[in-house]
Amino acid sequence: MLKEKNTVRVSCFIDIHFKHILTTKIVETTVNEIKLAIEYLENLKERINITKLFTVYDRGYLPIELMMKTIDLDSKFLIQLPKNIFRH
């Protein structure tokens, strides 16, 4: 009898200048990455001044909700977007 495999993802915010993990979580692959990134930002806001934080997201993130939340928290970001994302 085969056992069911559990698939997980490790997600984290890393300070690349000082080489520190700021926050991390091991979650199931079904967890929404955007919601997780927003959770990280809110967590960091409680611990550090994120107005001086510059977050770089990979192109896997659909940006609108994440952009709005980051702007709302008065933080800065860079997201690599697909070529025609805002044409729709």
N, C-alpha and C positions, 0 to 999 in steps of 0.2 A: 504494500500500500504506500503510495506516494504522499508525502506531507506537502501541505500548501506552503509556498514560499511567501514570506513577507518582504515586500520591497520598501526600502526607506531611502530618504535623501538627507544629506547633511547640508545645512544651509547656514551661512554666517556672514557677518559684517566684519571686515578686516581693516585695520589701520595699516596701510601699506608703508607709511613713513616710519612708524615705530615698530612695525611687524608684530602687532598685537591683535588677537581676536577680541572684538568689542562685544559681540553677542553671537550666540550660536544655538542651533536647535536640530535635533534629529526628528524627522517627521515622516509620515507615510507619503508616498508619491501622489496621493490624491489631494493633499493639502495645496491650496491655491498659493502660488509663489508671490503674487501681488499682495495678498492679505498678509502673508508672512513678512514681506519687506516693510509693509506699513507697521506691523506689530514691532519689528525691530526698531524702526524710527521712533515710535512712541516710547519704547523701552529706553532707548538711548537718550531721549529728551529728558527723562527723569534723572539721568546720571551725569550727562555732560551738556555743554552748550552746543547744540547742533546748528546754531546759526553760523558757526564757523566750520561746519562739516560740509565736505564736498563729496557726494556719493556718486560713484560710477556704476551704472547698471549694464549688464550685457544685453544683447539684442533679443533675448528670449522674453523680455518683459513687455507686455502691452502697456503703453505709457500713461494714458490719460489719468486714470485714478491715482496712480503713483505720483505723477507730476503734480496733480492738484494737492495731494496730501503733503508732499514735500514742500511745496510753495506755502501752503497753509501753516506749516511748522517753521517757516522762515529759514529754510535750509536750501542748499544748492545741490544741483545734480547734473549729470551727463548721461544720456541714454543714446546708444546707437540704434537708429530706427531703420526699418525697411524703406526703400526708396520712395514709394508712393503712399505712405501711411496716412497722410492728411488730405489726400485727394477725395476720399469718401466723405 
